[in-house]
Amino acid sequence: MLSYVDFPSWISPTVVSFLPVRWYALMYIVAFAVSYWLFTKECKQGALGRMDGDTSLTLYLYAIIGLILGARLGSCLLYEGSSYYWTHPWMIFWPFRNGQFIGLPGMSFHGGLAGAIIGTLLFCRRYGYKFLDVADAITISVPLGYTFGRIGNFINGELWGRCTGTSYGMIFPEAPSFSTSADWVRNAADAAGISYTQGALVNLPRHPSQLYEAFGEGILLFFIMWFAVRPFIMNKKTGRGFGMGAYLVGYGFFRFIIEYFREPDSQLGFIIALGKETEPTALFKSLLNISMGQILCFIMIVAGVVFMVISFRLEPTEYGRKKKGNKKK
């Protein structure tokens, strides 16, 4: 009896077979559109002194350019696992390989976050806004859009999870196969009901970790930010930076946990390997085996806590000032 799910055969990474347009790129556009729509709702309700449409578009242009540049740089310089891009920096944004257009494969969330922060800082300096006010409003609006980015990863059949014997484990066609010469591979194949011959290569079911991230870092975090953090900022008049801090803590927490279900990048493996067993990385062996993503998420959590603590010593956000003013009337 089979106890896994095949990756849907009808899903294709390209929108149209004869055009180099991928669903992943479209998901990015949808993510930006959803985030921007929620941000404009924030502005209409008093965030950032009711920022007008032209200014909000300019803000998002700065942030998106910073995000794309940072995401690509982070992927190439932190996750690539070799010195290639360090010695060939002109190839980082070159979208062709072997005469074919491949776009920009590989985008790092943490690099994108750093780039978006830099872009937002430049906007604030140019147009006279306070960074923490802008950051609070944007981070409340971001998570739901992020959901679509992870759906794009799923459509691409990339960033798969670790091997699992659960009935909802999924076989991703592009995931590496393992030799049945290894005991753990045979045991996993037997548990999944996969037939094999001794020594053959077999593709094992994996956690659909992209969907876990779409739910945890996207939908669930959005509900927390929109329906818990946002009212707190508006009604309790917390200081600047609380929203940004809550986002950093929330994303860092969910991503840190989900990383235990996601296979580490093969070229990096575990950055901190304190568990008794560290191989194979395709299996969960120990909570003490830590990936690059988890290290960066831990840094996010610490930074978020610092922002949240400091926020109570700062002036209220635009929401807070708006509510405070209403109380005096």
Sequence and secondary structure as in RCSB ss.txt:
>XXXX:A:sequence
MLSYVDFPSWISPTVVSFLPVRWYALMYIVAFAVSYWLFTKECKQGALGRMDGDTSLTLYLYAIIGLILGARLGS
CLLYEGSSYYWTHPWMIFWPFRNGQFIGLPGMSFHGGLAGAIIGTLLFCRRYGYKFLDVADAITISVPLGYTFGR
IGNFINGELWGRCTGTSYGMIFPEAPSFSTSADWVRNAADAAGISYTQGALVNLPRHPSQLYEAFGEGILLFFIM
WFAVRPFIMNKKTGRGFGMGAYLVGYGFFRFIIEYFREPDSQLGFIIALGKETEPTALFKSLLNISMGQILCFIM
IVAGVVFMVISFRLEPTEYGRKKKGNKKK
>XXXX:A:secstr
   SEE  TT  SBSSTTS  BHHHHHHHHHHHHHHHHHHHHHHTTGGGT  HHHHHHHHHHHHHHHHHHHHHHI
IIIIS SSHHHH GGGTT  EETTEE       HHHHHHHHHHHHHHHHHHHT  HHHHHHHHHHHHHHHHHHHH
HHHHHHT S B B  STT EE TTS  EETTSHHHHHHHHHHT    TT EE   B  HHHHHIIIIIIIHHHHI
IIIIHHHHHHH  BTTHHHHHHHHHHHHHHHHHTTTB   TTT  SEE SS    TTS   TTEE HHHHHHHHH
HHHHHHHHHHHTTS B HHHHHHHHHHH 
